[in-house]
Amino acid sequence: IKLKDGGTQSIKLSGRVDSERNSQAGIFFIQENLLNIGSRLNLGFAICDSYFKSNLILENSRFFNTSLNFNSELYYYTWKGFQYTHNYDKAEDKFLRERKLNIDVERYGLILGSGLQIARDGSFYSRIRFEQQKYNNINDTIKKDFYPISTIKFGLFWDNIDDKYFPRKGRIIDLSVESNLIQNPDFVGFTKVFFKYISYNSIGKHTSGLSLIFGAGDNYMPYPEFFFLGGQDNFFGLMEQELGGRQILKGSLEYMYKLPIDIFFDTYFYARYDIGNIWANQEEIRLVELRQGIGIGLSINTPIGPAKFSYGKSFSFLKNNKNNFVFPSVIYFSIGMELN
């Protein structure tokens, strides 16, 4: 047996093009086995015309061969949020949408975390976050300044999905509670809970998927912490961040089939049905307002990441006037892995 050391340092380049954020690029510098104790240091940058993200992550998944893990992250993140205008065309009985990148968000801070490994695929964890953030509408004449937040988060995370982009089996469970750490009037305090469940099962070339997402925040949760709905992989018929708020409820049923004929690489047909909505505050929640979305698409497993092309339609049934409101169709595409 001949063993050749592959080295402990690497540079990864990545790129993505999609119908929401246009061209994006990223670069990542990775140092494995830092200080010869199994730690990993990752310096990453991702950029496009509507966001910039940089972070420095130090992590150790098995601290001194125990079941404990730790991680720390320094980060700076700025992004532009979409603002949508919906107008109802009474003659055609449908909504029309317009969107602009009208909201500027900027945040930087430090995250310290530790956890206890569960078998190979899960962990109980806790994280402390100290952050400065601000958000402004570009049309505001008086801009808001940075405000501090400090939170502590406890969670359970399990992931044994066999493939992130073309899964055939496995489950994801993500459960967390986050609340204030420092009780101080200078800090913006809030509390939020989040639950996500995803399951995939396959028979031959046929794969079915089920997902459920629930999130809730109090009335003090600021815009940068909001939940969002919309996008090719999130909710068919909605564009990225089309719906945002402090309360979210969403379910999805998905079907994927590996085609017998490849388009140069492994090619899959998929269809998905989404149902859910987002509300600004708890007292506004109305299940009769649930939006629905359906869509179909093709996904190709290329060497540079998945290439996805899909079509989606969203609609809702409003019980108060018995009208079926159909929203504009959306054509999506993306080539490359997620960077943001």
C-alpha positions in Angstrom: 0.0 0.0 0.0 1.3 3.4 -1.0 -0.1 6.4 0.7 0.3 9.9 -0.7 -0.5 12.9 1.5 -3.1 15.1 -0.3 -2.0 18.2 1.7 -3.9 20.3 4.3 -4.4 23.5 2.3 -6.9 24.1 -0.5 -8.5 26.9 -2.5 -12.0 26.4 -3.9 -13.5 28.6 -6.6 -17.3 28.6 -7.2 -19.8 30.4 -9.5 -23.5 30.5 -10.0 -25.9 32.1 -12.4 -29.6 32.2 -11.7 -32.8 34.1 -12.6 -33.0 35.9 -9.2 -29.5 37.2 -8.3 -27.8 37.0 -11.8 -24.1 36.1 -11.8 -22.4 35.2 -8.5 -18.9 34.2 -7.6 -17.1 32.8 -4.5 -13.7 31.9 -3.3 -12.8 29.8 -0.2 -9.4 29.3 1.5 -9.3 26.1 3.6 -6.7 24.9 6.1 -7.3 21.4 7.4 -6.0 20.0 10.6 -4.9 23.3 12.0 -2.4 23.0 14.9 -2.5 19.3 14.3 -5.6 18.9 16.5 -8.2 18.2 13.7 -9.5 21.8 13.5 -10.6 23.4 10.2 -10.1 27.0 9.2 -12.2 28.4 6.4 -12.0 31.9 5.0 -14.7 32.6 2.4 -16.0 35.4 0.2 -19.1 35.4 -2.0 -20.2 38.3 -4.1 -22.7 39.5 -6.7 -24.4 42.8 -7.6 -26.9 42.5 -4.7 -24.9 40.9 -1.9 -21.5 40.4 -0.4 -20.6 37.9 2.2 -17.3 37.2 4.0 -16.6 35.0 7.0 -13.8 33.3 8.9 -14.8 30.0 10.4 -12.8 27.9 12.9 -14.4 24.5 13.7 -13.6 21.1 15.1 -16.2 18.3 14.6 -14.6 15.9 17.2 -12.8 17.9 19.9 -9.9 15.8 21.2 -11.6 12.6 20.0 -14.7 13.2 22.1 -18.3 13.6 21.0 -18.1 17.4 21.6 -17.7 19.9 18.7 -17.1 23.6 18.6 -17.1 26.4 16.1 -16.6 30.1 15.9 -17.4 32.5 13.1 -16.5 36.1 12.3 -18.6 37.5 9.5 -19.6 40.6 7.5 -22.7 40.4 5.3 -24.5 42.9 3.2 -27.4 42.3 0.9 -30.2 44.0 -0.9 -33.8 42.9 -0.2 -36.5 42.8 -2.8 -39.6 44.9 -2.3 -42.7 43.8 -4.2 -45.8 45.7 -5.4 -48.9 43.6 -6.1 -51.8 45.1 -8.2 -55.0 43.2 -8.8 -56.3 43.3 -12.4 -60.0 43.1 -11.9 -60.7 42.6 -15.7 -58.4 39.5 -15.9 -59.0 38.4 -12.3 -55.3 38.1 -11.5 -52.5 39.8 -9.7 -49.6 41.6 -11.3 -46.3 42.0 -9.6 -43.4 44.5 -9.7 -40.2 44.3 -7.7 -37.2 46.4 -6.9 -34.1 46.0 -4.8 -35.2 48.6 -2.3 -33.9 47.4 1.1 -30.3 47.6 2.2 -29.2 45.2 5.0 -25.8 45.2 6.6 -24.7 43.0 9.5 -21.4 41.9 11.1 -20.6 40.0 14.2 -19.3 36.9 16.0 -20.8 33.5 16.6 -19.5 31.0 19.2 -21.0 27.6 19.3 -20.5 24.1 20.8 -22.4 20.9 20.5 -22.7 17.2 21.3 -22.5 14.7 18.5 -25.5 12.3 18.0 -24.2 9.2 16.1 -22.7 10.3 12.8 -25.5 12.6 11.5 -26.8 14.8 14.2 -26.0 17.1 17.2 -27.4 19.0 20.0 -25.9 22.5 19.9 -25.9 25.9 21.5 -24.7 29.2 19.9 -24.1 32.7 21.2 -24.3 35.5 18.7 -23.1 39.1 19.1 -24.1 41.2 16.1 -24.4 44.7 14.8 -27.1 45.1 12.1 -29.0 47.8 10.3 -31.6 48.0 7.5 -32.9 50.9 5.4 -35.2 51.5 2.5 -33.1 53.2 -0.2 -35.8 55.9 -0.5 -35.6 56.9 3.2 -34.2 60.4 3.7 -33.1 59.6 7.3 -31.1 56.4 7.5 -31.2 54.1 10.6 -27.9 53.4 12.3 -26.5 50.1 13.5 -28.1 48.5 16.5 -26.7 45.6 18.6 -28.3 42.2 19.2 -27.1 39.4 21.4 -28.8 36.0 21.4 -28.4 32.5 22.7 -29.7 29.6 20.6 -30.3 26.0 21.5 -31.1 23.4 18.8 -31.2 19.9 17.5 -29.9 19.2 14.0 -30.0 15.9 12.1 -29.0 15.4 8.5 -28.5 12.0 6.8 -29.6 13.0 3.3 -27.4 11.1 0.8 -27.1 14.0 -1.7 -27.9 17.7 -1.1 -29.0 18.5 -4.7 -30.2 15.1 -5.9 -31.4 13.2 -2.8 -32.8 9.7 -2.9 -33.1 8.9 0.8 -32.7 10.4 4.2 -34.1 13.0 6.6 -33.3 16.5 7.9 -34.6 17.6 11.3 -33.8 21.2 12.3 -35.3 22.5 15.6 -34.1 25.6 17.4 -35.1 28.3 19.9 -33.3 31.6 20.0 -33.7 34.5 22.5 -32.0 37.4 24.1 -28.7 36.9 25.9 -28.0 40.4 27.3 -31.0 42.2 28.8 -30.2 45.8 28.0 -32.4 48.6 26.6 -29.6 49.4 24.1 -29.9 45.9 22.5 -32.8 44.9 20.2 -34.3 41.8 21.9 -36.5 39.2 20.3 -37.4 35.5 20.5 -38.0 33.1 17.7 -38.5 29.3 17.2 -38.0 27.3 14.1 -38.8 23.8 13.0 -38.0 22.0 9.7 -38.5 18.4 8.7 -37.6 17.0 5.3 -37.8 13.3 4.2 -36.9 11.5 1.0 -37.7 7.9 0.0 -37.0 6.1 -3.3 -38.2 3.1 -5.3 -36.1 2.5 -8.4 -35.7 5.8 -10.3 -38.7 7.3 -8.5 -38.1 9.6 -5.4 -40.8 11.2 -3.3 -40.1 14.1 -0.8 -42.1 15.6 2.0 -41.2 18.8 3.9 -42.7 20.9 6.6 -41.5 24.3 8.0 -42.8 26.2 10.9 -41.3 29.4 12.4 -42.5 32.0 14.8 -41.1 35.2 16.2 -42.3 37.9 18.5 -43.4 41.4 17.4 -39.9 42.8 18.2 -38.0 40.6 15.6 -36.4 43.0 13.1 -36.4 42.7 9.3 -32.9 41.0 9.0 -34.2 38.1 11.1 -37.4 37.6 9.0 -38.6 34.4 7.4 -39.0 34.5 3.6 -40.9 32.5 1.0 -40.2 32.4 -2.7 -37.8 31.0 -5.3 -37.2 27.9 -7.3 -36.3 25.7 -4.4 -38.5 27.3 -1.8 -42.0 28.1 -3.2 -43.1 27.7 -6.8 -44.9 30.7 -8.3 -43.2 33.1 -6.0 -40.0 35.0 -6.7 -37.2 35.2 -4.1 -38.2 36.9 -0.9 -41.6 37.8 -2.3 -43.2 37.1 1.1 -41.5 38.0 4.4 -42.6 38.2 8.0 -42.3 36.9 11.5 -44.5 33.8 11.2 -44.1 31.1 8.6 -46.0 27.9 7.8 -45.1 25.8 4.7 -45.5 22.3 3.5 -44.3 20.7 0.2 -44.8 17.4 -1.6 -42.1 16.6 -4.3 -41.6 14.0 -6.9 -38.4 13.3 -8.8 -37.7 10.8 -11.6 -34.3 10.0 -13.1 -34.8 10.1 -16.9 -33.5 7.1 -18.9 -32.0 9.5 -21.4 -29.3 11.9 -20.2 -28.7 15.4 -21.4 -24.9 14.9 -21.4 -25.2 14.2 -17.6 -27.7 12.6 -15.3 -31.0 14.3 -15.9 -34.0 14.4 -13.6 -37.6 15.5 -14.0 -39.2 16.9 -10.9 -42.6 18.4 -9.8 -43.5 20.0 -6.5 -46.7 21.2 -4.8 -46.2 23.9 -2.1 -48.7 25.4 0.4 -48.1 28.0 3.0 -47.9 31.7 3.9 -46.1 34.2 5.9 -47.6 36.7 8.3 -46.1 39.9 9.9 -47.5 39.2 13.4 -49.2 36.3 15.3 -52.6 38.0 15.5 -52.7 38.2 11.6 -52.5 34.4 11.1 -55.4 33.1 8.9 -55.2 29.6 7.5 -57.7 30.5 4.9 -55.0 32.8 3.4 -52.6 29.9 2.6 -51.0 30.4 -0.8 -50.5 27.4 -3.0 -47.9 26.8 -5.7 -47.2 24.1 -8.3 -44.3 23.7 -10.7 -42.3 21.3 -12.8 -38.7 21.3 -14.0 -35.6 19.6 -15.2 -32.4 19.3 -13.2 -29.1 18.2 -14.7 -26.2 17.0 -12.5 -23.3 18.8 -14.2 -19.6 18.8 -13.0 -20.0 22.5 -12.0 -23.1 21.9 -9.9 -26.8 21.4 -10.7 -28.4 23.1 -13.6 -32.1 23.6 -13.0 -34.9 24.9 -15.2 -38.4 25.1 -14.0 -41.8 26.7 -14.3 -44.1 27.6 -11.4 -47.5 29.0 -10.8 -49.0 30.3 -7.5 -52.7 30.8 -6.6 -54.9 31.3 -3.6 -58.5 30.7 -2.6 -59.9 33.6 -0.6 -62.9 32.3 1.3 -64.4 35.7 1.9 -65.3 36.4 -1.7 -65.0 32.9 -3.2 -62.5 34.1 -5.9 -59.5 32.1 -7.1 -56.7 34.5 -7.5 -54.0 33.4 -9.9 -50.6 35.1 -9.7 -48.2 35.6 -12.6 -46.2 32.6 -13.8 -42.5 32.4 -13.0 -39.8 30.8 -15.1 -36.7 29.9 -13.1 -33.2 28.8 -13.9 -30.0 28.3 -12.0 -26.6 26.8 -12.8 -24.1 26.2 -10.0 -24.2 25.6 -6.3 -25.7 27.9 -3.7 -23.3 30.6 -2.4 -25.5 32.8 -0.3 
